[in-house]
Amino acid sequence: MLVDGYDTLLLDLDGVVYLGDQAVPGAAESLVAAKGRGVRLAYVTNNASRTPAAIAGHLRELGVPAEREDVVTSAQAAARLIAERFEPGARVLVVGGTGLRLAVRDQGLRVVTTAMDQPVAVVQGIAAGLSYGLLAEGALAVRQGALFVASNGDGTMPSGRGELPGNGAMVRVIASATGVEPVYAGKPAPPLHRESMLRTGAERPLVVGDRLDTDIEGAGNAGVDSLLVLTGVAGPLDLLTAAPEHRPTYVAEDLRALGEDYPGVRRGWRATWVEGSLRLEGDGTWIDGLRTACEAAWAAAGAGRVDEDSVKPVLERLQAG
């Protein structure tokens, strides 16, 4: 089984384990089975709005095995990043939700809500009720010289209704108003995976995600293997045209692939280049067809990326079944 090669799964949440309030089909059963084989489960999320305890509670409601200590958030990574730079008790203006405030307090820092308190840092994370007033205070503090830290730079986040604006979109308010770019704590930047390693003690981790520009690139930055599941943001076209830093070790439909043997040879499929277009011939499962096409596209692209038009015949072949 694929999962047997690793001691820890570093799992993204949105788009991998759940979409909004609903579990991704097969996710809960797959993770229960993985844990039963002695694999450590760690839920590593760029979302900084909720506390680890709240996230773990939500996961258990969905039938996913999780305790508070199994959850690692970008809020925790951001708070550690600040705590390593300033003395205990330093003032931090939190532009975000409960999860971010508690993470800052857990690092021995003092949470404030106004620039008049002269905070040493401003930390921003996604929150549904984020107000203009708090964003304005953050901008004022950054203009006064406070360190600007963002939990993550995701432009969007998946939901049951589609992709919603993420923290990366909200960060642009303060960045545009001040001309100061934040230091990012979340994926693909190193701090969150560093936090995950510190908390889990993983020696042979597998990063599992749905985004090429955060999960997969972050795994590459950490020098570990990755699995891209097609239940969230990234789709077949994204994979076929992926730059080298966005190419996962494995590709699967969903988490059920963890309990299956990953095929070293794609039986039934053959990918060839014909007059500048990638063609896929044969018969078999569509996911094996996509894996075959990805290997051919990446080999041809080398350190670059193939053109979208060149892989459209592959997409048409996969859609045709």
Backbone bond lengths (Angstrom), bond angles and torsions (degrees), N, CA, C in turn:
res aa  C-N    CA-C-N  psi(-1)  N-CA   C-N-CA  omega(-1)  CA-C   N-CA-C  phi
1 M - - - 1.464 - - 1.526 111.07 -
2 L 1.317 115.77 147.79 1.451 120.55 179.83 1.523 112.10 -55.46
3 V 1.325 117.45 -43.07 1.456 121.52 -174.76 1.524 113.13 -65.56
4 D 1.332 117.22 -22.13 1.457 120.18 -175.08 1.526 113.47 -68.11
5 G 1.309 118.00 -14.20 1.454 120.15 179.98 1.513 113.94 -84.56
6 Y 1.345 118.01 3.27 1.463 120.96 -172.07 1.519 110.94 -137.32
7 D 1.350 115.84 152.60 1.458 119.09 179.07 1.530 112.34 -99.47
8 T 1.346 116.93 -16.67 1.460 121.13 -177.52 1.520 110.12 -144.88
9 L 1.319 116.29 136.32 1.460 121.46 171.01 1.518 108.49 -102.20
10 L 1.324 116.95 121.21 1.462 122.36 175.85 1.525 106.49 -98.78
11 L 1.327 115.57 94.93 1.459 122.39 -167.85 1.519 112.73 -97.91
12 D 1.326 116.21 126.12 1.450 119.52 166.92 1.533 107.18 -68.79
13 L 1.315 117.48 162.42 1.469 120.85 -177.05 1.522 112.87 -106.39
14 D 1.345 116.91 -68.22 1.464 120.57 -178.12 1.523 109.99 -60.91
15 G 1.339 115.46 120.96 1.449 120.27 178.68 1.508 114.69 88.17
16 V 1.337 117.26 -6.68 1.467 121.48 179.53 1.527 110.74 -117.99
17 V 1.345 115.82 -55.86 1.463 121.00 179.70 1.529 110.57 -95.07
18 Y 1.329 116.21 -39.05 1.465 119.40 179.01 1.521 110.86 -145.12
19 L 1.330 113.67 162.76 1.457 123.22 170.94 1.516 106.26 -125.79
20 G 1.339 115.83 105.60 1.456 119.19 -176.63 1.519 110.64 66.33
21 D 1.320 116.43 -122.70 1.467 121.31 -178.33 1.523 112.95 -94.48
22 Q 1.320 117.86 1.63 1.456 121.51 -175.01 1.523 111.25 -114.50
23 A 1.334 115.42 139.11 1.458 120.14 175.99 1.517 109.90 -72.09
24 V 1.317 116.77 144.26 1.455 120.91 171.58 1.528 107.83 -65.43
25 P 1.334 119.27 134.13 1.468 120.80 -179.26 1.530 112.32 -51.50
26 G 1.326 115.75 130.63 1.454 122.21 177.45 1.514 114.63 83.67
27 A 1.338 118.27 -8.34 1.468 120.43 -174.83 1.525 111.71 -67.46
28 A 1.320 117.32 -51.18 1.460 120.51 -175.99 1.527 111.43 -59.86
29 E 1.317 116.07 -48.46 1.464 120.04 -178.84 1.528 111.61 -61.75
30 S 1.325 116.77 -39.20 1.463 120.95 -179.25 1.515 111.80 -66.40
31 L 1.329 117.00 -38.72 1.456 120.06 -178.60 1.525 111.85 -75.67
32 V 1.322 117.14 -35.15 1.469 120.38 173.66 1.528 109.60 -60.08
33 A 1.329 115.95 -43.55 1.462 120.59 -179.77 1.527 111.32 -65.73
34 A 1.327 117.03 -40.82 1.462 120.79 179.76 1.527 110.71 -63.55
35 K 1.323 116.12 -43.41 1.460 119.66 178.77 1.524 110.73 -64.09
36 G 1.328 115.70 -35.89 1.457 120.17 177.90 1.517 113.29 -64.28
37 R 1.323 117.34 -20.15 1.460 121.96 178.29 1.532 111.35 -93.71
38 G 1.335 115.80 9.54 1.454 120.29 175.01 1.515 115.55 88.15
39 V 1.328 116.86 13.78 1.462 120.77 -179.74 1.530 109.42 -89.92
40 R 1.328 117.62 133.30 1.460 122.49 177.56 1.523 109.23 -74.94
41 L 1.322 116.80 135.25 1.463 121.89 177.60 1.521 109.00 -106.60
42 A 1.317 116.93 125.59 1.461 122.08 175.79 1.522 107.73 -129.16
43 Y 1.316 115.68 129.49 1.461 121.40 -176.95 1.523 107.96 -101.15
44 V 1.321 115.47 110.16 1.463 122.44 -170.94 1.520 108.53 -112.20
45 T 1.311 116.03 109.82 1.465 118.94 -172.60 1.521 113.01 -125.11
46 N 1.326 115.40 141.21 1.460 121.54 173.93 1.522 111.79 -75.96
47 N 1.327 117.11 -14.18 1.460 120.83 -178.97 1.534 109.39 -74.25
48 A 1.329 115.82 121.70 1.467 120.35 -175.95 1.516 112.88 -105.66
49 S 1.324 117.76 9.51 1.465 119.50 -171.54 1.521 113.72 -78.76
50 R 1.344 117.50 -32.05 1.468 120.21 -175.03 1.508 111.69 -111.36
51 T 1.328 115.69 158.74 1.458 120.91 179.31 1.535 109.82 -78.87
52 P 1.339 117.84 156.88 1.463 120.14 175.31 1.524 112.61 -55.65
53 A 1.335 117.79 -37.98 1.467 120.17 179.93 1.522 111.02 -64.65
54 A 1.333 117.20 -41.01 1.462 120.69 179.24 1.522 111.22 -67.02
55 I 1.330 116.59 -40.86 1.462 120.43 178.57 1.524 110.68 -64.33
56 A 1.334 116.73 -44.15 1.465 120.65 179.17 1.523 110.74 -62.12
57 G 1.339 116.75 -39.62 1.457 120.32 177.83 1.509 111.89 -62.43
58 H 1.323 116.88 -42.70 1.462 121.37 177.32 1.528 110.95 -62.00
59 L 1.324 116.21 -42.29 1.465 119.95 179.52 1.523 111.22 -62.49
60 R 1.322 117.36 -42.70 1.464 119.74 179.58 1.525 111.11 -64.06
61 E 1.323 116.98 -35.72 1.470 120.22 176.69 1.519 111.38 -61.56
62 L 1.320 116.34 -28.68 1.464 121.32 179.70 1.525 112.33 -89.01
63 G 1.336 116.48 1.58 1.462 120.45 -179.92 1.512 114.03 87.08
64 V 1.330 117.09 12.29 1.462 122.35 -178.87 1.522 108.98 -96.08
65 P 1.334 119.21 129.05 1.471 120.62 -178.93 1.522 110.74 -70.02
66 A 1.331 117.10 121.28 1.464 120.39 -177.76 1.517 111.19 -162.21
67 E 1.330 115.73 138.69 1.454 123.60 170.91 1.525 107.90 -121.56
68 R 1.306 116.09 165.58 1.457 120.66 -176.93 1.528 112.07 -52.90
69 E 1.330 117.08 -41.98 1.458 120.33 -176.52 1.531 113.11 -71.72
70 D 1.341 117.29 -9.81 1.462 120.92 178.10 1.524 112.37 -84.16
71 V 1.318 117.31 -8.46 1.464 122.08 -175.42 1.525 110.54 -102.45
72 V 1.321 116.17 127.83 1.457 122.26 177.43 1.526 107.38 -123.05
73 T 1.329 117.20 122.75 1.452 121.02 -175.06 1.532 112.10 -115.48
74 S 1.321 114.47 160.12 1.466 119.08 175.56 1.521 111.17 -65.71
75 A 1.343 117.20 -23.08 1.469 120.27 174.96 1.527 110.14 -62.69
76 Q 1.333 116.96 -43.58 1.465 120.61 178.71 1.523 111.39 -64.53
77 A 1.345 115.77 -40.70 1.464 119.91 179.22 1.521 110.70 -65.76
78 A 1.331 116.89 -40.66 1.462 121.16 179.80 1.524 110.71 -65.87
79 A 1.329 116.56 -42.49 1.457 120.38 -179.72 1.523 111.16 -64.33
80 R 1.336 117.70 -40.45 1.468 120.34 178.07 1.538 110.12 -65.01
81 L 1.333 115.72 -39.33 1.462 120.43 179.71 1.526 110.57 -57.99
82 I 1.337 116.85 -42.53 1.464 121.41 179.26 1.532 110.86 -71.30
83 A 1.346 116.27 -43.85 1.468 120.50 -177.04 1.519 111.78 -62.30
84 E 1.331 117.59 -29.34 1.466 120.60 179.53 1.530 112.02 -75.38
85 R 1.338 116.35 -11.69 1.461 120.27 -177.69 1.538 113.41 -105.29
86 F 1.338 117.04 -19.56 1.460 119.94 -173.97 1.531 111.13 -132.26
87 E 1.318 115.56 163.64 1.453 121.85 -178.83 1.535 110.85 -72.29
88 P 1.354 118.09 154.71 1.472 120.99 174.65 1.526 110.39 -55.87
89 G 1.322 115.64 141.40 1.454 120.56 -179.66 1.510 114.21 87.11
90 A 1.333 117.98 -1.68 1.465 120.86 179.13 1.523 109.73 -62.69
91 R 1.326 116.61 145.27 1.462 121.65 -177.39 1.536 110.67 -80.57
92 V 1.337 114.68 133.43 1.460 121.32 179.03 1.519 108.92 -130.71
93 L 1.322 116.76 125.01 1.461 121.25 177.09 1.523 107.83 -86.18
94 V 1.317 116.19 117.13 1.468 122.06 -176.91 1.519 109.95 -97.71
95 V 1.320 115.98 115.70 1.464 122.68 175.35 1.532 105.84 -104.11
96 G 1.330 115.10 82.77 1.459 119.19 -174.99 1.511 111.40 176.56
97 G 1.339 115.46 -160.05 1.456 120.88 -173.66 1.518 114.07 -102.90
98 T 1.340 114.34 -166.28 1.462 121.63 -175.33 1.518 112.73 -59.99
99 G 1.326 116.59 -41.75 1.459 119.68 -178.75 1.508 112.78 -58.53
100 L 1.320 116.21 -40.16 1.465 120.67 -179.31 1.530 110.65 -72.34
101 R 1.320 117.43 -40.59 1.465 120.06 179.41 1.528 111.29 -62.65
102 L 1.342 116.55 -45.08 1.465 119.48 -179.26 1.522 111.81 -66.30
103 A 1.332 116.63 -36.97 1.468 119.81 179.22 1.518 110.40 -63.73
104 V 1.332 116.95 -39.51 1.464 121.09 178.26 1.527 110.09 -65.30
105 R 1.328 117.10 -44.37 1.469 120.54 178.92 1.523 111.44 -63.71
106 D 1.331 116.73 -38.21 1.463 120.40 -179.38 1.521 112.04 -62.71
107 Q 1.321 117.54 -22.56 1.460 121.12 178.20 1.530 112.24 -90.71
108 G 1.348 115.92 8.61 1.456 119.68 177.26 1.515 114.28 80.26
109 L 1.319 117.11 18.95 1.452 122.48 179.38 1.520 110.32 -100.69
110 R 1.314 117.04 158.80 1.467 121.53 -177.62 1.522 110.09 -101.92
111 V 1.318 117.09 126.12 1.460 122.56 -179.45 1.528 110.04 -84.87
112 V 1.334 115.88 130.19 1.464 121.67 174.15 1.529 108.52 -127.95
113 T 1.344 115.87 166.41 1.469 119.97 -175.75 1.521 113.63 -126.66
114 T 1.328 117.38 7.37 1.453 119.72 -179.04 1.528 111.07 -141.56
115 A 1.329 115.79 146.51 1.457 121.19 179.21 1.515 111.75 -66.05
116 M 1.335 117.51 -21.11 1.466 120.93 179.96 1.524 112.12 -65.36
117 D 1.363 117.04 -18.97 1.458 120.95 177.13 1.525 112.37 -79.88
118 Q 1.339 116.33 -0.03 1.462 122.76 178.68 1.538 112.67 52.65
119 P 1.321 117.40 59.08 1.470 120.92 179.07 1.527 111.42 -66.74
120 V 1.331 115.07 149.94 1.468 119.92 177.04 1.518 111.05 -81.54
121 A 1.349 115.96 -19.34 1.460 120.20 -178.47 1.517 110.40 -149.05
122 V 1.319 114.37 153.09 1.462 122.84 171.07 1.523 106.41 -118.46
123 V 1.333 117.13 127.47 1.453 120.47 178.00 1.517 109.26 -121.66
124 Q 1.337 116.37 130.67 1.452 121.14 -175.32 1.525 111.72 -120.22
125 G 1.345 114.78 134.57 1.456 121.63 175.04 1.515 109.69 -142.02
126 I 1.311 116.89 161.97 1.464 121.28 -177.02 1.530 110.72 -66.21
127 A 1.321 115.15 140.90 1.467 121.94 175.79 1.512 107.72 -155.57
128 A 1.327 116.33 135.12 1.464 120.73 -174.67 1.519 111.93 -61.41
129 G 1.336 117.65 -34.62 1.460 120.06 -176.30 1.514 113.94 -100.25
130 L 1.326 117.87 23.92 1.457 121.24 -177.37 1.529 110.46 -59.56
131 S 1.352 116.60 125.31 1.456 120.97 -173.04 1.516 112.60 -102.74
132 Y 1.321 114.71 158.63 1.462 120.33 175.36 1.525 110.03 -60.95
133 G 1.329 116.79 -39.50 1.450 120.31 -178.38 1.515 112.66 -58.90
134 L 1.345 117.17 -42.61 1.462 120.15 -179.78 1.528 110.87 -70.69
135 L 1.326 116.80 -39.07 1.465 120.39 176.07 1.528 110.49 -60.82
136 A 1.338 115.92 -40.14 1.460 120.27 179.34 1.522 111.18 -64.23
137 E 1.340 117.43 -41.99 1.467 120.52 177.54 1.529 110.37 -62.41
138 G 1.331 115.84 -40.06 1.457 119.37 177.44 1.513 112.23 -61.50
139 A 1.330 116.11 -42.98 1.462 120.28 179.32 1.529 110.89 -63.68
140 L 1.317 116.89 -41.90 1.465 120.33 179.01 1.527 111.25 -61.98
141 A 1.332 116.31 -42.06 1.465 120.03 -178.89 1.524 111.30 -67.21
142 V 1.323 116.90 -40.81 1.466 120.16 178.10 1.527 109.82 -63.46
143 R 1.338 117.15 -40.34 1.469 120.60 177.16 1.532 111.59 -62.80
144 Q 1.335 116.25 -27.19 1.467 120.77 178.95 1.529 112.21 -82.39
145 G 1.330 117.03 -3.84 1.455 120.64 176.27 1.512 115.99 111.88
146 A 1.327 118.64 3.35 1.465 120.83 179.73 1.532 110.83 -66.80
147 L 1.318 116.40 143.06 1.457 121.85 173.93 1.528 108.60 -62.50
148 F 1.327 117.57 134.30 1.464 122.30 -179.02 1.522 108.69 -106.09
149 V 1.333 116.13 115.01 1.465 122.68 -179.37 1.522 109.11 -120.71
150 A 1.323 116.83 135.56 1.464 121.85 176.29 1.520 109.23 -115.76
151 S 1.318 116.53 137.94 1.461 119.73 179.67 1.519 111.00 -61.45
152 N 1.334 117.23 -36.53 1.466 121.32 178.15 1.516 109.77 -165.84
153 G 1.326 115.12 168.49 1.457 120.06 -178.57 1.513 114.04 -115.92
154 D 1.343 117.91 22.42 1.464 120.60 -179.45 1.523 110.45 -62.57
155 G 1.324 117.19 120.34 1.451 120.40 178.33 1.513 113.17 -68.41
156 T 1.329 115.65 -30.08 1.466 121.01 179.49 1.519 109.70 -136.63
157 M 1.330 115.94 165.64 1.460 121.42 171.84 1.523 107.84 -140.25
158 P 1.350 117.37 137.97 1.457 120.53 -176.73 1.523 112.17 -72.95
159 S 1.325 116.26 152.21 1.462 122.50 174.67 1.518 107.96 -149.36
160 G 1.299 116.06 172.81 1.452 119.98 177.57 1.515 112.99 -63.96
161 R 1.338 117.38 -17.73 1.467 122.12 -179.30 1.517 112.79 -100.27
162 G 1.330 117.23 -2.81 1.447 121.05 -176.23 1.518 110.79 124.21
163 E 1.328 117.33 -171.89 1.450 121.75 -178.18 1.533 110.73 -80.80
164 L 1.333 115.76 128.61 1.467 122.72 179.73 1.525 109.76 -107.68
165 P 1.350 118.82 160.57 1.461 119.99 176.15 1.524 111.25 -58.89
166 G 1.317 116.55 133.87 1.455 121.50 179.80 1.519 111.58 -102.35
167 N 1.322 115.84 -174.20 1.457 120.08 -176.72 1.525 111.82 -63.95
168 G 1.328 116.95 -31.99 1.451 119.82 178.98 1.518 112.28 -60.02
169 A 1.333 116.20 -34.55 1.461 120.42 177.27 1.528 110.60 -70.87
170 M 1.342 116.87 -41.31 1.459 121.08 -178.25 1.539 111.76 -70.45
171 V 1.322 116.77 -32.36 1.460 121.58 179.86 1.527 111.22 -60.35
172 R 1.346 115.87 -28.89 1.458 118.73 -176.84 1.525 112.16 -62.64
173 V 1.342 117.80 -21.59 1.470 119.81 179.47 1.525 109.89 -62.29
174 I 1.329 117.12 -55.27 1.458 120.64 -179.46 1.529 111.12 -68.78
175 A 1.335 116.57 -40.93 1.465 119.67 -179.54 1.525 111.16 -62.07
176 S 1.337 116.87 -42.12 1.465 120.13 -179.83 1.525 111.76 -69.51
177 A 1.339 115.71 -35.72 1.463 119.76 -177.59 1.526 112.76 -74.40
178 T 1.330 117.04 -23.85 1.469 120.27 -174.59 1.530 113.87 -113.76
179 G 1.328 116.69 -20.43 1.456 119.86 -173.50 1.513 113.12 75.99
180 V 1.345 117.00 13.16 1.466 122.49 -178.73 1.532 109.51 -110.38
181 E 1.314 116.48 125.30 1.460 121.04 176.19 1.529 109.57 -86.89
182 P 1.331 117.54 140.86 1.470 119.36 -178.71 1.520 113.69 -77.98
183 V 1.304 115.34 162.03 1.459 122.15 166.06 1.528 106.07 -86.52
184 Y 1.322 117.77 126.42 1.462 120.79 -176.57 1.528 111.16 -94.39
185 A 1.325 115.27 136.28 1.466 120.80 179.08 1.520 112.48 -98.69
186 G 1.336 117.36 -29.19 1.457 121.37 -173.83 1.519 113.31 -84.60
187 K 1.314 115.31 176.79 1.464 121.89 178.33 1.525 110.19 -59.36
188 P 1.350 118.41 140.72 1.469 127.80 8.63 1.528 114.98 -90.49
189 A 1.334 118.47 4.59 1.465 120.72 178.68 1.533 109.93 -64.44
190 P 1.326 118.43 153.02 1.472 121.74 -174.37 1.531 117.29 -63.63
191 P 1.361 121.36 -31.03 1.470 118.20 -170.73 1.521 116.45 -54.78
192 L 1.342 119.37 -40.00 1.464 119.46 -176.09 1.521 111.73 -69.73
193 H 1.330 117.93 -42.45 1.460 118.31 177.58 1.526 111.08 -68.37
194 R 1.333 116.50 -32.23 1.469 119.03 174.33 1.519 109.63 -63.05
195 E 1.324 116.90 -44.33 1.463 121.05 177.58 1.528 110.88 -59.42
196 S 1.327 116.27 -41.49 1.471 121.16 179.98 1.522 111.33 -62.80
197 M 1.340 116.34 -42.83 1.459 120.38 179.65 1.527 110.68 -65.22
198 L 1.318 116.86 -41.49 1.462 120.44 -179.77 1.522 111.18 -62.96
199 R 1.331 116.82 -40.08 1.457 121.09 -174.92 1.523 113.62 -80.89
200 T 1.345 118.07 -27.76 1.466 120.21 -176.34 1.516 113.80 -103.30
201 G 1.329 116.94 -21.51 1.460 119.09 -175.18 1.510 112.95 67.44
202 A 1.327 117.04 25.74 1.470 121.44 -176.54 1.522 111.18 -63.80
203 E 1.339 115.37 137.74 1.462 121.33 175.87 1.524 111.05 -111.14
204 R 1.346 116.65 -33.52 1.475 121.20 178.40 1.538 108.28 -130.12
205 P 1.333 117.16 71.03 1.457 119.16 -176.23 1.530 113.14 -84.10
206 L 1.311 115.45 153.41 1.460 122.67 171.04 1.520 107.19 -121.00
207 V 1.322 116.77 119.77 1.455 121.71 176.38 1.524 108.84 -82.38
208 V 1.324 116.89 129.56 1.464 122.01 -179.87 1.520 108.43 -120.37
209 G 1.326 117.15 123.11 1.449 119.91 -177.48 1.509 113.14 -151.85
210 D 1.341 115.00 178.53 1.467 121.51 -179.67 1.520 112.40 -121.14
211 R 1.347 116.87 0.02 1.465 120.67 -178.38 1.528 109.58 -120.87
212 L 1.324 115.15 132.95 1.458 119.65 179.25 1.525 112.09 -74.48
213 D 1.338 116.23 -36.52 1.461 119.87 -173.10 1.516 114.17 -84.27
214 T 1.321 118.15 -5.19 1.464 120.68 176.33 1.533 110.25 -123.29
215 D 1.313 117.31 -65.44 1.464 121.08 -175.75 1.527 112.18 -63.27
216 I 1.333 116.24 -52.31 1.463 120.03 -174.12 1.529 111.11 -73.69
217 E 1.312 117.57 -44.50 1.461 119.81 176.56 1.525 110.59 -63.16
218 G 1.333 116.64 -38.45 1.455 120.17 178.18 1.517 112.08 -63.51
219 A 1.332 117.00 -39.24 1.463 120.33 177.17 1.525 110.45 -63.09
220 G 1.337 115.78 -41.88 1.459 119.55 177.80 1.516 111.59 -62.53
221 N 1.327 117.30 -40.84 1.464 121.11 178.39 1.518 111.60 -63.19
222 A 1.352 115.58 -30.00 1.465 120.25 -179.99 1.529 112.16 -88.98
223 G 1.349 116.96 -7.65 1.457 120.92 178.96 1.513 114.21 73.44
224 V 1.354 117.23 31.99 1.465 120.93 -179.78 1.518 110.21 -125.00
225 D 1.337 116.26 163.90 1.463 122.17 -179.73 1.526 111.52 -71.61
226 S 1.343 115.11 159.33 1.462 119.78 -178.12 1.519 111.42 -141.64
227 L 1.330 114.25 151.84 1.463 123.02 175.50 1.519 107.69 -124.78
228 L 1.342 117.00 123.97 1.457 122.09 176.38 1.513 108.33 -100.09
229 V 1.333 117.27 122.66 1.462 121.44 175.42 1.526 109.00 -104.94
230 L 1.326 115.43 144.43 1.465 121.78 -173.22 1.526 111.76 -95.64
231 T 1.335 116.55 43.23 1.465 121.32 -179.20 1.518 112.51 -111.90
232 G 1.341 116.26 4.64 1.460 119.59 -177.67 1.507 112.55 -131.77
233 V 1.326 116.55 -117.12 1.465 121.64 -171.00 1.522 113.64 -80.83
234 A 1.322 118.65 -51.18 1.466 121.41 -173.81 1.519 111.74 -73.26
235 G 1.334 115.67 142.93 1.452 121.91 178.10 1.517 110.71 -125.88
236 P 1.335 118.24 -179.35 1.466 121.96 -177.95 1.526 114.22 -54.73
237 L 1.332 118.30 -42.81 1.460 120.10 -179.91 1.525 111.26 -62.98
238 D 1.326 117.26 -39.76 1.467 120.82 177.85 1.519 110.81 -60.06
239 L 1.323 116.56 -41.78 1.460 120.84 -179.82 1.523 111.83 -67.13
240 L 1.319 116.44 -46.95 1.455 120.27 -176.55 1.526 112.08 -62.45
241 T 1.313 117.43 -32.12 1.464 121.49 -177.81 1.533 112.37 -103.34
242 A 1.315 117.40 17.39 1.469 121.48 -174.96 1.523 112.17 -68.65
243 A 1.340 114.21 140.16 1.467 120.49 171.50 1.524 108.97 -72.70
244 P 1.337 118.28 161.98 1.473 120.49 -176.62 1.519 114.64 -51.52
245 E 1.335 118.11 -40.59 1.459 120.15 -178.00 1.522 113.04 -72.15
246 H 1.340 117.28 -8.64 1.464 121.59 -178.99 1.531 112.64 -109.80
247 R 1.314 117.98 13.59 1.463 121.19 -177.59 1.529 110.29 -96.25
248 P 1.326 117.39 115.24 1.472 120.53 -178.22 1.526 112.46 -75.20
249 T 1.320 115.02 160.97 1.464 120.75 174.29 1.524 110.42 -68.89
250 Y 1.336 116.50 -39.47 1.457 122.57 -178.60 1.532 109.86 -131.71
251 V 1.342 115.12 153.75 1.466 122.24 176.19 1.523 108.00 -129.93
252 A 1.343 117.02 133.76 1.467 120.41 -179.07 1.519 110.57 -147.70
253 E 1.316 114.99 160.33 1.460 120.11 176.82 1.523 110.53 -66.61
254 D 1.344 116.87 -45.40 1.459 121.04 -177.08 1.523 109.01 -160.06
255 L 1.320 116.60 -170.87 1.465 121.21 -174.85 1.522 114.35 -68.73
256 R 1.320 117.06 -12.48 1.466 118.32 178.00 1.525 112.21 -62.60
257 A 1.321 117.39 -19.85 1.460 121.21 178.20 1.524 112.07 -64.10
258 L 1.337 117.82 -21.68 1.462 120.42 179.32 1.522 111.69 -60.64
259 G 1.322 116.56 -32.34 1.458 121.30 -178.04 1.516 113.80 -94.75
260 E 1.338 116.22 14.92 1.461 121.18 -179.18 1.521 109.89 -121.23
261 D 1.330 115.91 160.44 1.458 120.55 173.56 1.525 108.21 -76.51
262 Y 1.313 116.18 131.01 1.463 119.21 178.94 1.527 108.16 -83.94
263 P 1.316 117.64 122.32 1.470 119.66 -173.55 1.521 112.74 -70.32
264 G 1.331 116.20 125.48 1.458 119.88 174.92 1.514 111.49 -76.32
265 V 1.342 116.29 -27.41 1.467 122.46 178.06 1.519 107.45 -120.96
266 R 1.341 117.16 129.04 1.465 121.35 179.19 1.520 109.29 -84.60
267 R 1.284 117.04 91.86 1.459 121.21 -177.15 1.527 111.15 -67.94
268 G 1.335 115.59 134.50 1.460 120.99 173.80 1.515 115.12 93.50
269 W 1.348 118.08 -7.15 1.460 120.58 -176.82 1.528 110.98 -124.26
270 R 1.350 114.62 148.16 1.465 120.56 175.48 1.521 108.25 -142.86
271 A 1.316 116.41 128.90 1.466 121.63 179.49 1.520 109.32 -110.74
272 T 1.329 116.83 130.49 1.457 122.06 -179.54 1.521 109.93 -137.71
273 W 1.325 115.22 155.51 1.466 121.22 175.83 1.518 109.39 -98.05
274 V 1.313 116.30 126.83 1.464 122.43 179.68 1.529 108.41 -128.18
275 E 1.328 116.03 109.92 1.465 121.95 178.17 1.538 112.19 51.25
276 G 1.309 114.63 46.82 1.458 119.94 175.20 1.507 115.96 82.38
277 S 1.332 117.95 3.79 1.470 122.11 177.77 1.520 109.94 -119.30
278 L 1.336 116.29 142.26 1.461 121.21 177.87 1.524 109.54 -86.73
279 R 1.310 115.92 125.28 1.466 121.18 -179.83 1.529 109.54 -114.41
280 L 1.316 116.01 143.12 1.462 122.27 -179.89 1.513 108.12 -119.63
281 E 1.315 116.12 123.67 1.460 121.71 -178.98 1.514 110.21 -125.77
282 G 1.325 115.04 151.66 1.453 120.50 176.11 1.511 112.50 122.33
283 D 1.331 114.70 -158.44 1.460 120.25 -177.03 1.527 108.24 -152.60
284 G 1.315 116.08 146.34 1.452 121.75 -179.24 1.505 109.49 157.23
285 T 1.326 117.77 -165.30 1.453 120.18 178.77 1.529 109.45 -70.38
286 W 1.322 117.15 146.76 1.462 119.40 -177.23 1.527 112.36 -65.79
287 I 1.349 116.59 -30.64 1.450 118.69 -179.26 1.528 110.83 -69.43
288 D 1.345 117.62 -35.64 1.459 119.80 174.62 1.522 110.77 -67.82
289 G 1.341 116.33 -34.03 1.455 119.54 175.22 1.514 111.34 -62.87
290 L 1.335 116.85 -42.60 1.452 120.80 178.67 1.522 110.84 -65.33
291 R 1.329 117.48 -42.00 1.460 120.68 178.43 1.528 110.62 -60.12
292 T 1.324 116.54 -43.01 1.463 121.46 178.99 1.518 110.84 -61.79
293 A 1.340 116.28 -45.12 1.461 121.03 -179.40 1.528 111.45 -65.81
294 C 1.333 116.85 -38.77 1.467 120.10 178.60 1.521 111.34 -61.73
295 E 1.313 116.62 -43.97 1.458 120.00 179.91 1.526 110.70 -59.39
296 A 1.339 116.53 -42.92 1.462 120.42 -179.64 1.526 111.52 -68.58
297 A 1.331 116.60 -41.13 1.465 120.58 -179.47 1.521 110.88 -65.94
298 W 1.325 117.12 -43.67 1.466 120.68 -178.11 1.528 111.24 -68.74
299 A 1.338 116.49 -37.04 1.461 119.72 178.44 1.529 110.28 -64.37
300 A 1.327 116.62 -39.89 1.469 120.40 -179.97 1.520 111.58 -71.37
301 A 1.327 116.89 -35.28 1.465 120.88 -176.69 1.517 112.86 -76.62
302 G 1.331 116.99 -29.46 1.451 119.75 -178.01 1.519 111.65 60.92
303 A 1.319 116.51 -121.36 1.461 121.32 -179.59 1.524 111.93 -86.20
304 G 1.337 116.80 2.22 1.459 120.39 179.54 1.517 112.08 -110.57
305 R 1.334 115.73 -151.90 1.464 121.98 179.58 1.512 108.72 -135.74
306 V 1.325 117.56 143.54 1.457 120.33 175.64 1.525 109.41 -77.72
307 D 1.320 115.70 155.75 1.453 121.69 179.19 1.527 110.61 -74.73
308 E 1.325 116.88 143.65 1.474 120.70 -179.33 1.524 111.85 -56.16
309 D 1.318 117.27 -42.91 1.464 120.06 -176.97 1.517 112.12 -61.88
310 S 1.342 116.57 -29.72 1.465 119.97 -176.75 1.529 112.77 -71.56
311 V 1.327 118.02 -18.94 1.470 119.97 -177.91 1.532 112.41 -108.96
312 K 1.316 117.59 1.82 1.466 119.56 179.61 1.530 113.17 -59.69
313 P 1.350 119.54 -35.85 1.477 118.48 175.90 1.527 113.02 -59.10
314 V 1.352 117.08 -32.68 1.466 120.40 177.94 1.527 110.27 -66.17
315 L 1.331 116.51 -45.48 1.456 120.60 -179.75 1.518 110.37 -61.45
316 E 1.331 117.06 -41.96 1.467 120.46 178.61 1.524 111.32 -63.78
317 R 1.350 116.35 -38.12 1.479 119.89 179.50 1.520 110.62 -68.04
318 L 1.329 117.60 -41.11 1.463 120.11 179.63 1.528 111.74 -67.96
319 Q 1.332 117.16 -36.93 1.465 120.72 179.00 1.521 111.57 -69.52
320 A 1.335 115.37 -28.45 1.460 118.91 -179.37 1.535 111.89 -74.09
321 G 1.326 115.68 -17.36 1.462 120.40 178.00 1.503 113.54 81.63
